[in-house]
């Protein structure tokens, strides 16, 4: 009888020990999965922020792509896009204090860069033109992403290269991001 009682206690102890090992394994798998999920969502969020920033700039350029509508200049100590440059109320897009900024103001009395609206986090904005090509490079989240747009207007020349549609800005046909067409 005594041996049978000890055997039942040992069986119970072994079952409890196996349950503890199983619970520890489940906990390790859950913690590993949670860490992997956190890293993936962080990576995806960074990529989303970068793509959103560059796509926002591309959309704004497309909206203002008409003769005299886009000008690359400097503003606030860095490169800036001046959209609707020939209008009474142009829009400035530039980087300031770690953010992509937008400033819409009267052309006769421009405001200081600090007065712009913060759009999204971006460390740097670099703009280059080569004829009708506009290259936009944005550094966000520590990584640089570039986009090259083919402008339908000739930028500085002010001549449209496509048939005019009265009152409607032209949309660029060729655009790529990271070497891939949009």
N, C-alpha and C positions, 0 to 999 in steps of 0.2 A: 503494500500500500504506500509505503513511504517512497519507494522508487517511482511509483506511478505519479505521485504528487509532484516530485521533483521534475519528472519528465514533462508534465503539463506546464510547469513554470518555465522550463527551458523552451518548449514549443512556443509559448506566449512571448518569451523574450526574443526569440529568433524572428517571430512574426513582427514584433515591434521594431526590431533592428532593420528588417527588410523594408518596412514602411518608412522608417527614417531615411534610409538610403534613397528610396524612391522619391520622397519629398525633396531631399537635397538635390537630386538630379533634375527634377521638374523646376526647382527654383533657379538652378544654374542655366537651364535652357531658356527660361523666361527672361532672366536678366541679360543674357547674351542677345536674345531677340529684340528686347527693348532698346539696347544700345545700338544695334544694327539699324533699327527703325529710326532712332534719333539721328544717326549720322546720315542716313538716306534722305530724310526730310530736310535736314539742314543743307545738304548738297543741292537738293531740288529747289529749295527756296532761294539759294544764292543764284542758281542758273536762271530761275524765273525772274528775279530782280534784274539781272543783267539783260536778259532778252526783252523784258518790259521796257527798260530804259532805252535801249537802242531802237526798239520798234516804235516807241513814242516819238523819238526824234525823227525817224523815217516818215511817220504819218504826218507830222507837222511840216516837214520839208515838202512832201507831196501836196499838201494843202496850199502851200505858198509857191508852188513851182509854176510861175508865169514870168513873163519878161519883167525884170526889175524887182521881183518879189523876194529873192533870196540874196543875202550878202553875208560873207564870212568876214568877221571883224574881231577886234578884241574889246573886252568889257570886263571890268572888275579884276584886271590882272591876268586874264586868260582868254582863250579862244571863245568866241560866241557866234551864234547864228542870229542874224537879224532877219526876221520873217516879215513879209508885207512891208519891205523896206521903203517902198515908194508911197506908202499910205500915211495919213496923218497920225495914226495910232499903230506904230509897229510893235512887234513882239520880240523880245530878246530871250534866247535860251543859252544858258551858261552854267558853269559850275562855281559854287561859292561855299566855303566852309563845309565841304564833304557832301553837298547836295546838288542835284540838278535843279536849277532855278529857272523860273519863267517870270518875265517882267513885261507887262503890257502898259504902255504909258504914251502920253502925248509927245510927239516928236520934237516939238518946240521947247519943252522943258523936261528932259530926261531925268529919271530918278536915280539915286545911287543903287548899286548892286544889292545892298543889304535889304532893300525894300521889295525884292522879288519874292514870289511864292515858292516855297519848297515843294518840289514834286516827288523826288525819291532820292535815296542815297546813291551818290556817285562821287568818287574821289577826283576824277579828272575827265575833261572833255577836250579832245583834240580834233581839229577840223582842217582839212586840206582840200584844195580844188586843183584840178588838172583839166582845163578845158571845161567840158560839160559834165565831168565826173566830180562828185563830192564824196570824200571819204570822211566818215565819222568814226572816231575811236573813243570808247568810253571805258574807264576803269572803274569797276564796281566790285566790291567784295574781294579786292586784291587781284582780280583778273581783268585783263584787257580784252575787249570785244570790239571788232571793227565791222563796219558796214560801208559798202560803196554803192552810191546811187548815181544813176545816169539821169541827169536833169534834162527835161524836155526844153526848157528855156536855156539860152546860152549864158545864164548868170550875168556876168559883167557886161557882155555885149548887148544884152537886153533884147535879143531877137528870139522869137519862138521858132523851134525846129519842127513843129507839127502844126497842122491846120488849127486856126484859132476858133474857139468856141466862145462867143460873146459872154463875158461875165463869169466864165467857169475856169478855175485853175487847172492846168494840165497835170496828169498823173504820170510819174516816171514808169517806163516800161521795164527797164532792166534794173534789178536791185539784187544784191546778194549779201548774205550775212555769214561770216566765217567761211567764205568760199562756196556757199550753197545758195542757189536762187531762192528768193522769197516766194 
